[in-house]
Amino acid sequence: MLALSGYNFHMNEILFLLVLLAVIWFWLDSMRARELALQAARRACKQQEMQLLDETVALIKLRLGRDDSGHVVWRRQFRFEFTHEGANRSQGEVGFLGRQITSLYMDMGSFALHELDND
């Protein structure tokens, strides 16, 4: 048992609070990553004169990876859909390592756009 300012904490309660904080951090980090992916998809569609459909991205892959400094960060892959003149739906993907964009792919029928954006 741990006593802090008149409160008694059992190790189970401390462990529960730590797990709860980790879950909250992960959820907030995931929402920020999703927003960054949505911004990248919007920018790519605008540059290619395409329309982003549904104004959304979907997480399709999540795993751990190492950044250039060797730190362990989340590697995320998001998928989005876009169209040109509303004729058909095409898919694109944007990849992140931590908060850095590592890949952008847009399937545009007869060709595909592959782009690496490091800003």
NUDRENMAR-923699 format. One record per residue: residue in one letter; residue number from 1; x negated, y negated, z of N, C-alpha, C in turn. Coordinates in Angstrom, 2 decimals, padded with zeros to 5 digits. Atoms other than C-alpha are relative to their C-alpha. Layout:
REM NUDRENMAR-923699
+-----+-----+---------+---------+---------+---------+---------+---------+---------+---------+---------+
: res :   n :     n_X :     n_Y :     n_Z :    ca_X :    ca_Y :    ca_Z :     c_X :     c_Y :     c_Z :
+-----+-----+---------+---------+---------+---------+---------+---------+---------+---------+---------+
:   A : NUM :       X :       Y :       Z :       X :       Y :       Z :       X :       Y :       Z :
...
+-----+-----+---------+---------+---------+---------+---------+---------+---------+---------+---------+
This chain:
REM NUDRENMAR-923699
+-----+-----+---------+---------+---------+---------+---------+---------+---------+---------+---------+
: res :   n :     n_X :     n_Y :     n_Z :    ca_X :    ca_Y :    ca_Z :     c_X :     c_Y :     c_Z :
+-----+-----+---------+---------+---------+---------+---------+---------+---------+---------+---------+
:   M :   1 : -000.85 :  001.17 :  000.00 :  000.00 :  000.00 :  000.00 : -000.90 : -001.24 :  000.00 :
:   L :   2 :  000.74 :  001.25 :  000.12 : -001.23 : -003.52 : -000.86 :  000.86 : -001.12 :  000.57 :
:   A :   3 : -000.76 :  001.10 : -000.59 : -000.19 : -006.59 :  001.15 : -000.49 : -001.31 : -000.57 :
:   L :   4 :  000.31 :  001.33 :  000.52 : -000.07 : -010.03 : -000.48 :  001.00 : -000.99 :  000.55 :
:   S :   5 : -000.85 :  001.07 : -000.52 :  001.33 : -013.06 :  001.33 :  001.29 :  000.52 :  000.63 :
:   G :   6 : -001.18 : -000.50 : -000.68 :  003.72 : -011.04 :  003.44 :  000.80 :  001.01 : -000.80 :
:   Y :   7 : -000.71 : -000.99 :  000.81 :  004.84 : -008.74 :  000.59 : -000.80 :  001.29 : -000.03 :
:   N :   8 :  000.65 : -001.30 :  000.08 :  004.06 : -005.06 :  000.57 :  000.28 :  000.61 : -001.38 :
:   F :   9 : -000.14 : -000.61 :  001.32 :  003.41 : -003.50 : -002.83 : -000.55 :  001.41 :  000.04 :
:   H :  10 :  000.49 : -001.36 :  000.18 :  003.13 :  000.19 : -003.49 : -000.67 :  000.07 : -001.37 :
:   M :  11 :  000.72 : -000.12 :  001.27 :  000.84 :  001.30 : -006.30 :  000.95 :  000.27 : -001.16 :
:   N :  12 : -000.98 : -000.24 :  001.07 :  003.86 :  002.53 : -008.28 :  000.62 : -001.30 : -000.49 :
:   E :  13 : -000.58 :  001.29 :  000.38 :  005.34 : -000.96 : -008.23 : -000.99 : -000.84 : -000.79 :
:   I :  14 :  001.04 :  000.74 :  000.72 :  002.05 : -002.51 : -009.34 : -000.17 :  000.58 : -001.40 :
:   L :  15 :  000.12 : -000.66 :  001.30 :  001.73 :  000.05 : -012.12 :  001.19 : -000.35 : -000.89 :
:   F :  16 : -001.19 :  000.36 :  000.76 :  005.32 : -000.64 : -013.21 : -000.11 : -001.43 : -000.52 :
:   L :  17 :  000.14 :  001.39 :  000.43 :  004.63 : -004.39 : -013.33 : -001.05 : -000.15 : -001.11 :
:   L :  18 :  001.03 :  000.05 :  001.04 :  001.45 : -003.87 : -015.37 :  000.51 :  000.55 : -001.32 :
:   V :  19 : -000.58 : -000.58 :  001.22 :  003.26 : -001.64 : -017.86 :  001.03 : -000.96 : -000.59 :
:   L :  20 : -000.99 :  000.96 :  000.47 :  006.11 : -004.15 : -018.08 : -000.67 : -001.20 : -000.67 :
:   L :  21 :  000.74 :  001.11 :  000.60 :  003.64 : -006.98 : -018.77 : -000.61 :  000.40 : -001.34 :
:   A :  22 :  000.57 : -000.48 :  001.25 :  001.93 : -004.89 : -021.45 :  001.07 :  000.12 : -001.09 :
:   V :  23 : -001.10 : -000.12 :  000.97 :  005.27 : -004.17 : -023.16 :  000.45 : -001.38 : -000.47 :
:   I :  24 : -000.39 :  001.37 :  000.37 :  006.22 : -007.86 : -023.08 : -001.05 : -000.62 : -000.91 :
:   W :  25 :  001.08 :  000.53 :  000.86 :  002.81 : -008.84 : -024.50 :  000.08 :  000.61 : -001.40 :
:   F :  26 : -000.07 : -000.67 :  001.30 :  003.13 : -006.24 : -027.29 :  001.19 : -000.50 : -000.81 :
:   W :  27 : -001.19 :  000.49 :  000.70 :  006.64 : -007.41 : -028.17 : -000.24 : -001.41 : -000.53 :
:   L :  28 :  000.28 :  001.36 :  000.45 :  005.56 : -011.08 : -028.34 : -001.04 : -000.01 : -001.12 :
:   D :  29 :  001.03 : -000.10 :  001.03 :  002.46 : -010.17 : -030.37 :  000.60 :  000.53 : -001.30 :
:   S :  30 : -000.65 : -000.56 :  001.18 :  004.62 : -008.13 : -032.76 :  000.89 : -001.02 : -000.69 :
:   M :  31 : -000.84 :  001.04 :  000.60 :  007.05 : -011.01 : -033.27 : -000.85 : -001.05 : -000.72 :
:   R :  32 :  000.91 :  000.96 :  000.64 :  004.15 : -013.36 : -034.05 : -000.58 :  000.59 : -001.29 :
:   A :  33 :  000.54 : -000.66 :  001.20 :  002.66 : -010.85 : -036.52 :  001.06 :  000.06 : -001.09 :
:   R :  34 : -001.09 : -000.04 :  000.97 :  006.05 : -010.46 : -038.20 :  000.20 : -001.38 : -000.65 :
:   E :  35 : -000.16 :  001.36 :  000.52 :  006.34 : -014.24 : -038.57 : -001.15 : -000.35 : -000.96 :
:   L :  36 :  001.14 :  000.24 :  000.89 :  002.84 : -014.44 : -040.09 :  000.17 :  000.76 : -001.32 :
:   A :  37 : -000.23 : -000.79 :  001.21 :  003.75 : -011.65 : -042.54 :  001.09 : -000.64 : -000.86 :
:   L :  38 : -001.07 :  000.66 :  000.73 :  006.95 : -013.47 : -043.51 : -000.53 : -001.26 : -000.70 :
:   Q :  39 :  000.60 :  001.19 :  000.62 :  004.99 : -016.69 : -044.14 : -000.88 :  000.39 : -001.19 :
:   A :  40 :  000.86 : -000.45 :  001.10 :  002.48 : -014.78 : -046.31 :  000.85 :  000.46 : -001.18 :
:   A :  41 : -000.89 : -000.46 :  001.07 :  005.30 : -013.14 : -048.30 :  000.66 : -001.18 : -000.70 :
:   R :  42 : -000.61 :  001.20 :  000.60 :  007.02 : -016.50 : -048.83 : -001.00 : -000.72 : -000.90 :
:   R :  43 :  001.04 :  000.70 :  000.76 :  003.77 : -018.10 : -049.97 : -000.34 :  000.74 : -001.30 :
:   A :  44 :  000.32 : -000.80 :  001.19 :  002.97 : -015.23 : -052.37 :  001.12 : -000.07 : -001.02 :
:   C :  45 : -001.14 :  000.09 :  000.92 :  006.46 : -015.30 : -053.86 :  000.07 : -001.37 : -000.66 :
:   K :  46 : -000.02 :  001.35 :  000.56 :  006.31 : -019.06 : -054.32 : -001.10 : -000.17 : -001.04 :
:   Q :  47 :  001.11 :  000.12 :  000.94 :  002.90 : -018.86 : -056.00 :  000.27 :  000.74 : -001.30 :
:   Q :  48 : -000.28 : -000.80 :  001.19 :  004.16 : -016.20 : -058.43 :  001.36 : -000.33 : -000.63 :
:   E :  49 : -001.32 :  000.44 :  000.46 :  007.49 : -018.01 : -058.98 :  001.03 :  001.13 :  000.09 :
:   M :  50 : -000.94 : -001.06 : -000.30 :  009.44 : -015.14 : -057.46 :  000.87 : -000.44 :  001.17 :
:   Q :  51 : -000.89 :  000.30 : -001.11 :  012.29 : -015.14 : -054.96 : -000.10 :  001.11 :  001.03 :
:   L :  52 :  000.05 : -000.95 : -001.10 :  011.80 : -013.45 : -051.59 :  001.44 :  000.37 :  000.36 :
:   L :  53 : -001.36 : -000.46 : -000.29 :  014.89 : -011.33 : -050.94 :  000.19 :  000.25 :  001.49 :
:   D :  54 : -000.41 : -000.25 : -001.39 :  016.65 : -011.17 : -047.58 : -000.80 : -000.78 :  001.04 :
:   E :  55 :  000.82 :  000.79 : -000.94 :  014.04 : -013.53 : -046.04 : -000.47 :  000.85 :  001.18 :
:   T :  56 :  000.44 : -000.88 : -001.06 :  012.62 : -010.62 : -044.11 : -001.17 :  000.88 : -000.46 :
:   V :  57 :  001.04 : -000.99 :  000.22 :  009.66 : -008.25 : -043.82 :  000.26 :  001.15 :  000.98 :
:   A :  58 : -000.20 : -001.17 : -000.86 :  009.68 : -004.74 : -042.36 : -001.35 :  000.65 :  000.30 :
:   L :  59 :  001.22 : -000.69 : -000.40 :  006.88 : -003.11 : -040.40 :  000.07 :  001.45 : -000.48 :
:   I :  60 : -000.01 : -001.37 :  000.51 :  005.95 :  000.13 : -042.16 : -001.15 :  000.84 :  000.57 :
:   K :  61 :  001.13 : -000.75 : -000.55 :  002.65 :  001.05 : -040.50 : -000.62 : -000.81 :  001.14 :
:   L :  62 :  000.63 :  000.62 : -001.15 :  001.06 :  000.32 : -037.12 : -001.04 :  000.97 :  000.54 :
:   R :  63 :  001.07 : -000.81 : -000.58 : -002.27 :  001.61 : -035.88 : -001.08 : -000.92 :  000.55 :
:   L :  64 :  001.10 :  000.78 : -000.54 : -005.40 :  000.47 : -034.08 : -001.13 : -000.06 : -001.02 :
:   G :  65 :  001.16 :  000.17 :  000.86 : -008.42 : -000.86 : -035.94 : -001.01 : -000.90 :  000.69 :
:   R :  66 :  001.04 :  000.88 : -000.55 : -011.61 : -002.84 : -035.34 : -000.22 : -001.18 : -000.94 :
:   D :  67 :  000.27 :  001.18 :  000.81 : -012.18 : -006.40 : -036.50 : -001.50 : -000.14 : -000.25 :
:   D :  68 :  001.40 :  000.21 :  000.34 : -015.50 : -007.84 : -037.74 : -000.90 : -000.07 :  001.24 :
:   S :  69 :  000.77 :  000.09 : -001.24 : -016.61 : -008.40 : -034.13 : -000.04 :  001.32 :  000.76 :
:   G :  70 : -000.04 : -001.29 : -000.67 : -015.91 : -004.79 : -033.19 :  001.09 :  000.13 :  001.04 :
:   H :  71 : -001.09 : -000.06 : -000.97 : -012.89 : -005.64 : -031.03 :  001.14 :  000.86 : -000.54 :
:   V :  72 : -001.15 : -000.81 :  000.39 : -009.95 : -003.25 : -031.07 :  001.21 : -000.91 : -000.13 :
:   V :  73 : -001.18 :  000.83 :  000.29 : -006.92 : -004.95 : -032.66 :  001.03 :  000.87 : -000.71 :
:   W :  74 : -001.05 : -000.71 :  000.72 : -003.63 : -003.87 : -034.20 : -000.15 : -000.21 : -001.50 :
:   R :  75 : -000.04 :  000.04 :  001.47 : -003.62 : -003.04 : -037.91 :  001.46 :  000.24 : -000.37 :
:   R :  76 : -001.42 : -000.09 :  000.35 : -000.14 : -003.69 : -039.32 :  000.19 : -000.14 : -001.50 :
:   Q :  77 : -000.37 :  000.08 :  001.41 :  001.39 : -003.18 : -042.75 :  001.50 : -000.30 : -000.06 :
:   F :  78 : -001.39 :  000.42 :  000.14 :  004.63 : -004.97 : -043.69 :  000.42 :  000.13 : -001.46 :
:   R :  79 : -000.56 : -000.07 :  001.35 :  006.88 : -004.47 : -046.73 :  001.06 : -001.08 : -000.16 :
:   F :  80 : -001.03 :  000.98 :  000.31 :  009.05 : -007.08 : -048.39 :  000.51 :  000.25 : -001.41 :
:   E :  81 : -000.57 : -000.14 :  001.33 :  011.28 : -007.27 : -051.46 :  000.15 : -001.38 : -000.62 :
:   F :  82 : -000.10 :  001.25 :  000.73 :  011.35 : -009.93 : -054.13 :  000.60 :  000.27 : -001.38 :
:   T :  83 : -000.56 : -000.13 :  001.33 :  012.88 : -010.60 : -057.53 : -000.40 : -001.19 : -000.85 :
:   H :  84 :  000.20 :  001.08 :  000.97 :  012.34 : -012.66 : -060.64 :  001.31 : -000.15 : -000.75 :
:   E :  85 : -001.28 :  000.30 :  000.64 :  015.57 : -014.25 : -061.87 :  001.12 :  000.93 :  000.46 :
:   G :  86 : -001.06 : -000.82 : -000.56 :  017.61 : -011.84 : -059.71 :  000.32 :  001.28 : -000.76 :
:   A :  87 : -000.30 : -001.16 :  000.85 :  017.41 : -009.05 : -062.29 : -000.18 :  001.33 :  000.73 :
:   N :  88 :  000.23 : -001.25 : -000.71 :  015.93 : -006.31 : -060.09 : -000.86 : -000.26 :  001.22 :
:   R :  89 :  000.80 :  000.11 : -001.22 :  014.27 : -005.71 : -056.75 : -001.36 :  000.66 : -000.21 :
:   S :  90 :  001.35 : -000.55 :  000.00 :  010.53 : -005.21 : -056.54 : -000.53 : -000.06 :  001.42 :
:   Q :  91 :  000.55 : -000.04 : -001.35 :  008.43 : -004.43 : -053.48 : -001.40 : -000.57 :  000.05 :
:   G :  92 :  001.33 :  000.49 : -000.29 :  005.39 : -006.04 : -051.99 : -000.39 :  000.42 :  001.40 :
:   E :  93 :  000.49 : -000.32 : -001.33 :  003.23 : -005.36 : -048.99 : -001.08 : -001.00 :  000.40 :
:   V :  94 :  001.04 :  000.86 : -000.56 :  001.06 : -007.50 : -046.76 : -000.59 :  000.71 :  001.21 :
:   G :  95 :  000.69 : -000.69 : -001.08 : -001.56 : -006.05 : -044.42 : -000.75 : -000.97 :  000.89 :
:   F :  96 :  000.69 :  000.82 : -000.99 : -003.05 : -007.53 : -041.26 : -000.92 :  000.86 :  000.84 :
:   L :  97 :  000.88 : -000.55 : -001.03 : -005.95 : -006.71 : -039.01 : -000.08 : -001.07 :  001.06 :
:   G :  98 : -000.16 :  001.07 : -000.98 : -005.20 : -008.61 : -035.85 :  000.91 : -001.07 : -000.60 :
:   R :  99 : -000.78 :  001.09 :  000.60 : -003.99 : -012.00 : -037.12 : -000.51 : -000.37 : -001.39 :
:   Q : 100 :  000.61 :  000.29 :  001.30 : -006.04 : -011.89 : -040.32 :  000.64 :  000.84 : -001.10 :
:   I : 101 : -000.54 : -000.72 :  001.16 : -004.46 : -011.01 : -043.66 : -001.14 :  000.74 : -000.68 :
:   T : 102 :  001.03 : -000.81 :  000.65 : -006.44 : -008.18 : -045.21 :  000.41 :  000.42 : -001.40 :
:   S : 103 : -000.43 : -000.41 :  001.33 : -004.30 : -007.33 : -048.23 :  001.38 : -000.56 : -000.31 :
:   L : 104 : -001.31 :  000.41 :  000.49 : -001.38 : -008.50 : -050.32 :  000.20 :  000.70 : -001.33 :
:   Y : 105 : -000.30 : -000.75 :  001.22 :  000.25 : -006.39 : -053.00 :  001.42 : -000.33 : -000.42 :
:   M : 106 : -001.33 :  000.23 :  000.55 :  003.18 : -007.25 : -055.26 :  000.14 :  000.83 : -001.28 :
:   D : 107 : -000.28 : -000.82 :  001.18 :  004.57 : -004.71 : -057.74 :  000.89 : -000.80 : -000.93 :
:   M : 108 : -000.76 :  000.84 :  000.92 :  005.68 : -006.72 : -060.75 :  000.24 :  000.70 : -001.33 :
:   G : 109 : -000.37 : -000.72 :  001.21 :  006.77 : -004.07 : -063.22 : -001.21 :  000.50 : -000.76 :
:   S : 110 :  001.07 : -000.45 :  000.87 :  004.13 : -003.83 : -065.92 : -001.39 : -000.21 :  000.61 :
:   F : 111 :  001.27 :  000.17 : -000.69 :  001.38 : -005.00 : -063.56 :  000.24 : -000.26 :  001.47 :
:   A : 112 : -000.09 :  000.24 : -001.44 :  000.67 : -005.39 : -059.88 : -001.02 : -001.04 :  000.39 :
:   L : 113 :  000.90 :  001.04 : -000.51 : -000.86 : -008.34 : -058.09 : -000.62 :  000.53 :  001.29 :
:   H : 114 :  000.75 : -000.35 : -001.22 : -003.55 : -007.43 : -055.55 : -000.77 : -001.24 :  000.38 :
:   E : 115 :  000.64 :  001.24 : -000.43 : -004.87 : -010.29 : -053.49 : -000.54 :  000.18 :  001.40 :
:   L : 116 :  000.56 :  000.03 : -001.35 : -007.11 : -010.74 : -050.51 : -000.04 : -001.45 :  000.42 :
:   D : 117 : -000.15 :  001.38 : -000.47 : -006.32 : -013.88 : -048.53 : -000.58 : -000.08 :  001.40 :
:   N : 118 :  000.64 :  000.08 : -001.31 : -008.61 : -014.81 : -045.65 :  000.17 : -001.35 :  000.67 :
:   D : 119 : -000.14 :  001.29 : -000.69 : -007.23 : -018.19 : -044.56 :  000.89 :  000.08 :  001.19 :
+-----+-----+---------+---------+---------+---------+---------+---------+---------+---------+---------+
